[in-house]
């Protein structure tokens, strides 16, 4: 017999499920397969310029829920430095032409686009088509004749 459940109750129990408790089975959905809970979200930085090097990568080392797991770069000379500094294995290193292969990498959950604004759409789409979450931000600094 199907139990009528309000939307509010469903969302409350589903929220509990996302924290790791098997509440959805109580709704009669025992066959739903939830992804295995990870300790941290794996992030790949797409673009290794000043902002990635000076802010994002060091910041990811301090976060509780995310960690730097991969890189995408067009500058091969940066690869060994980043691999050594952040313990990034060879299979988590991509260039712009191979970025789509990130689809096959379970270490990486998110691609963080850190490229010039004109490249945001192209690489955001590649990341999304690879089945990854995409973080992309726009620098909102105002430009005026005085800058």
Secondary structure, DSSP 8 states (H G I E B T S, - for coil): ------HHHHHHHHHHHHTT---GGGGT-TT-------SSEEEEEE--SHHIIIIIHHHHTT-SSEEEEEEE-S-HHHHHHHHHHHT--GGGEE-TTTGGGGGG-TT--EEEE-S-GGGHHHHHHHHHHTT-EEEE--------TT-
